[in-house]
Each structure stands twice: as structure tokens, then as C-alpha cells.
Amino acid sequence: MPRTPRPLSGHPVMITGAASGIGRSLAQLLSAKGSPVAIADIDETGLKETAASLTGPVLTRVLDVRDAADQRTFADEVHDWLTAPLAAVFNNAGVGVASSVLDAVPEDDEWLRQINFDGVVNGTRAFLPILVEQDHGVIVNTSSVFGLLGMPNQSAYCAAKFAVRGFTDALRQELRGTGVSAVNVHPGGIRTNIARNARVHKDPEGRGRTHQQMAAEFEAATLTTPQKAAEIICRGVEHGKSRILVGPDAYLFDILARVAPTRYYSVIELLERLLRTRNTAGAQS
Ligand SMILES: NC(=O)c1ccc[n+]([C@@H]2O[C@H](COP(=O)([O-])OP(=O)(O)OC[C@H]3O[C@@H](n4cnc5c(N)ncnc54)[C@H](O)[C@@H]3O)[C@@H](O)[C@H]2O)c1
């Protein structure tokens, strides 16, 4: 089927998780292209910083994506604020947890699930009626490469991101034949605050690293900046893609999911070891 282009530049959008990382970069990119942006986040300070970096019209809202009723209230506020059809809803807010299944703290896994999955469902349910009424617009839900493959010490994160993928794929089929569509975004490693803000109680790999060291290692292994990620996501949406892979590592995960659906981790482990050796050698030279 030919893809229907979905122009974003100059058209209003809503973005959650806009106080940092990919969400902030999406807001900055689209605002610079003339889009009015409604931005939401639980972090008021970061959200104000994002708003201050934008030049065009902006609606700023402190919001906990876990709160379904407040997401609906926010959707009403966005509806009243719009002067043109809402082009895209980016359900982007997310958090991390690193733990083995054996050592999992149920409250942490619950916290993650409520933000990374329920938050996406709440945002979709709150904003979908606006798009359906317009018969136009796209729901863009952020999954991950960890929504393509299960990774050790990331069980809660993978479960939530697989759930986002399934939810969004199901929604896309429901919307067939309408002017509304649904997109899954699968970023690889992106240099953001996600690892620093993750809940970690001890090094799940048993290497004795502090949380800070683990976050620094994550950041050193990332291949994509949030600015580049935002460009790829926007281009993918505008080109009418249903599934957007972000970064070269995302393409590798996608291939591995197809060709080595049970043995993929042997390849990933090898690459991780090579990357670690390269970084250690780099730090020593
Ligand atoms: N960085 C990566 O490598 C990577 C890879 C794959 C997927 N992702 C996904 O991309 C999305 C954006 O993450 P990021 O990497 O930019 O991280 P980030 O930590 O830089 O930004 C996440 C934002 O979400 C906000 N947030 C957290 N809990 C919230 C809540 N309850 N309500 C509202 N906002 C909340 C945070 O305050 C923060 O501003 C997430 O869904 C994440 O899972 C990131």
C-alpha cells in the first residue's frame, strides 16, 4: 500500500516527556519549523527550560502521564487552544529500571509499567477522540528496540515496550480506512537522561558499578543524539511510516529479531564486549 504523507511542519502537535531528551528535541525541532507545540512533563523545571528554548506558540502543562483523568483534562485544554487540526500526538514520556527478575522490586516495575505503558494508553485514549473528530492526525507512541527483543536486566522495560508495540499495532488496524493513523517508534541507544533517571539498586551484572558508572557506560555506547532522533522520528512520520527505527543499532536489533529470534543475545553480547574494550582502551590512551 502506498504511504500517505503526513506533514508536520507548521501544524500543531502534542508531546509528553518534553522536559528532556527526545521529547525536548522534538519540541525544539517542530517549533523551529513553525508548529505550535503543546508540551507536557512531570518535571516542571525542565519543561520551563524547554518552553524558554522555543520561539513559536507553546502550551506548557505539568502532567503525570499515569493520571488518566488529567490526561483527558489536558486533551480538552489542547482542543480549546488549537487554531488548526492537531497533526500529531507524541506519547513519548518514559523511564527506566535496571534489575534482574530475581532481584526485581515490584514497586519499581509497577512505576515503570504505569508510566511507559499506561501513560501511552492514557495519552492515546485522551487525544484519539480529537483526531477521530478531525478525521486527521497521527498517534506516535514510543516503544524501543527493547520492544523488539527481550534483554537481560530489562524485563519490566521490555514488557512495557512490547506492550506499547502491540497496543499501537492493534490501534493502527482499527484505524484502517480513516484519516487517523498510529505509529510505533523504536529508538536504539539515544544520549539522554534516561539511564541517569532510572531506578537502580545495584549493578545487575554484578560488576560492582555505581548507578553513575552504569549511566556513563550507557551514554558511551549510544550512537544517536536526541536531536538526530527527533529528525528521524519527524521524517518517518511525515513519510507515512507505521514503524520508525531510530539509529543504526535499531536496524541491527530489527534484523536480529528476524534472523535470530532466540539466539540474538549472543551477537549483542559480543558487540557489547567489543564496545566496552574499545571504550576502556580509549579511556587509557
Ligand atoms: N534514550 C534511549 O536510549 C531510549 C531508547 C529507546 C526508547 N527510549 C524512549 O524514549 C522516550 C523518551 O526518553 P528519553 O530517552 O528522552 O529520556 P529522558 O529521561 O531524557 O526523558 C524522559 C522524560 O519523560 C518525563 N517523565 C518521566 N515520568 C513521567 C511522568 N510520570 N509523566 C510525565 N512525564 C514523565 C521525564 O521527566 C523526562 O523529561 C521514553 O519513552 C524512552 O523509554 C529511549
The ligand as a Tripos MOL2 file, in Angstrom:
@<TRIPOS>MOLECULE
LIG
   44    48     1     0     0
SMALL
NO_CHARGES

@<TRIPOS>ATOM
      1 N1         17.3340    7.1040   25.4240 N.am      1 LIG1
      2 C1         17.2350    5.9110   24.8570 C.2       1 LIG1
      3 O1         18.2490    5.2390   24.5910 O.2       1 LIG1
      4 C2         15.8860    5.3460   24.5130 C.ar      1 LIG1
      5 C3         15.8460    4.1630   23.7490 C.ar      1 LIG1
      6 C4         14.6060    3.6240   23.4300 C.ar      1 LIG1
      7 C5         13.4430    4.2470   23.8390 C.ar      1 LIG1
      8 N2         13.5130    5.3980   24.5790 N.ar      1 LIG1
      9 C6         12.2570    6.0020   25.0000 C.3       1 LIG1
     10 O2         12.2120    7.3460   24.5570 O.3       1 LIG1
     11 C7         11.3180    8.0850   25.3950 C.3       1 LIG1
     12 C8         11.9750    9.3700   25.8250 C.3       1 LIG1
     13 O3         13.0450    9.0730   26.7100 O.3       1 LIG1
     14 P1         14.4270    9.8780   26.7210 P.3       1 LIG1
     15 O4         15.4720    8.9250   26.3150 O.co2     1 LIG1
     16 O5         14.2860   11.1570   26.0150 O.co2     1 LIG1
     17 O6         14.6130   10.0600   28.3120 O.3       1 LIG1
     18 P2         14.6710   11.3610   29.2330 P.3       1 LIG1
     19 O7         14.8250   10.8480   30.6210 O.co2     1 LIG1
     20 O8         15.7020   12.3060   28.7300 O.co2     1 LIG1
     21 O9         13.2260   12.0000   29.0350 O.3       1 LIG1
     22 C9         12.0620   11.3730   29.5350 C.3       1 LIG1
     23 C10        11.0750   12.4390   30.0050 C.3       1 LIG1
     24 O10         9.9010   11.7860   30.4990 O.3       1 LIG1
     25 C11         9.4740   12.5040   31.6550 C.3       1 LIG1
     26 N3          8.6390   11.6990   32.5330 N.ar      1 LIG1
     27 C12         9.0230   10.6900   33.3640 C.ar      1 LIG1
     28 N4          7.9740   10.2610   34.0700 N.ar      1 LIG1
     29 C13         6.9030   10.9950   33.6950 C.ar      1 LIG1
     30 C14         5.5330   11.0040   34.0780 C.ar      1 LIG1
     31 N5          5.0510   10.1760   35.0160 N.pl3     1 LIG1
     32 N6          4.7080   11.8970   33.4770 N.ar      1 LIG1
     33 C15         5.1890   12.7760   32.5450 C.ar      1 LIG1
     34 N7          6.4690   12.8100   32.1630 N.ar      1 LIG1
     35 C16         7.3200   11.9250   32.7200 C.ar      1 LIG1
     36 C17        10.7850   12.8900   32.3410 C.3       1 LIG1
     37 O11        10.5940   13.9280   33.2930 O.3       1 LIG1
     38 C18        11.6380   13.2840   31.1540 C.3       1 LIG1
     39 O12        11.5210   14.6460   30.8560 O.3       1 LIG1
     40 C19        10.9670    7.1360   26.5510 C.3       1 LIG1
     41 O13         9.7120    6.5450   26.3080 O.3       1 LIG1
     42 C20        12.0630    6.0930   26.4940 C.3       1 LIG1
     43 O14        11.6580    4.8670   27.0630 O.3       1 LIG1
     44 C21        14.7020    5.9560   24.9170 C.ar      1 LIG1
@<TRIPOS>BOND
     1     1     2 1
     2     2     3 2
     3     2     4 1
     4     4     5 ar
     5     4    44 ar
     6     5     6 ar
     7     6     7 ar
     8     7     8 ar
     9     8     9 1
    10     8    44 ar
    11     9    10 1
    12     9    42 1
    13    10    11 1
    14    11    12 1
    15    11    40 1
    16    12    13 1
    17    13    14 1
    18    14    15 2
    19    14    16 1
    20    14    17 1
    21    17    18 1
    22    18    19 2
    23    18    20 1
    24    18    21 1
    25    21    22 1
    26    22    23 1
    27    23    24 1
    28    23    38 1
    29    24    25 1
    30    25    26 1
    31    25    36 1
    32    26    27 ar
    33    26    35 ar
    34    27    28 ar
    35    28    29 ar
    36    29    30 ar
    37    29    35 ar
    38    30    31 1
    39    30    32 ar
    40    32    33 ar
    41    33    34 ar
    42    34    35 ar
    43    36    37 1
    44    36    38 1
    45    38    39 1
    46    40    41 1
    47    40    42 1
    48    42    43 1
@<TRIPOS>SUBSTRUCTURE
     1 LIG1         1 GROUP 0 **** ****
